[in-house]
Amino acid sequence: MEELSEHYKDKLRIEYHHYPLGFHKAAEPAAIASAAAQNQGKFWEMAHKLYDNYGGLASADFNEYAKEIGLDVAQFKKDMDDPDVIGRVRRDKAVGDKIGVRGTPSMFVNGRRINARDLEGFKKEIDTELAAVEALTAKGTATAEAVRARIQAVPINTDPKNAYPGRDQFLSFVLDDGELDYSTEKNPPPPPPPPVDKTVFNAVVNDGDPAKGPDDALVTIVEVSDFQ
């Protein structure tokens, strides 16, 4: 991201949204720490500390990082418990759910989900968008409206295996800051566990199937695979 920012200068905006995964127990507190640092104008400094020290994501670590980047530590501690700060993180997570984020990192360029993972891949995606937006602005379209037009051109993906609701949610919740319900409790109760699937499957080994082990084994593994 830093290399891209340096390369494209004022043509590129990088916007960070939080999406702490539930099974990463330190992820939300770390996100809240970065949001608390943001209150003092040092989000990116804290973000770098958190990424560089991903093995140290406890409250004492956050306080130490706050001191190292020059924050008012007392205020930082207060902000860590501030419902507005917690709410910013929770709202980001709710936005991510709306636009179809399922894992991290997820990247969107002018509303388009992309899978680039190296510098050249990102440049290719950005150059494509730059050309499209500059073609619109050359015709007299304002930059903001050109970007909106590009987002409105994103196809809606309804494939449940690759769910991305698409442009409408991105426009509403990312571009236009639409309203969302989210919790600001410091430690919200965990969601109820999903119902237990009590379906019983009988995996039958047919005559002629490649198999190892006796036909009357108490447990049968059925492996379905290919060689590439």
ABEGO torsion letter per residue (X at the ends): XAAAAAAAEAABBBBBBBBBBAABAAAAAAAAAAAAAAAAGAAAAAAAAAAAAAABBBAAAAAAAAAAAGBBAAAAAAAAABAAAAAAAAAAAAAAAAAGBABOBBBBBGGBBBABABAAAAAAAAAAAAAAAAAAAAAGBBAAAAAAAAAAABBBBABAABBBAEAAAAAAAAAAGBBBBBBABABBBBBBBBBBBABBBBBBBBBGBBBBEBAABABBBBBBBBAX
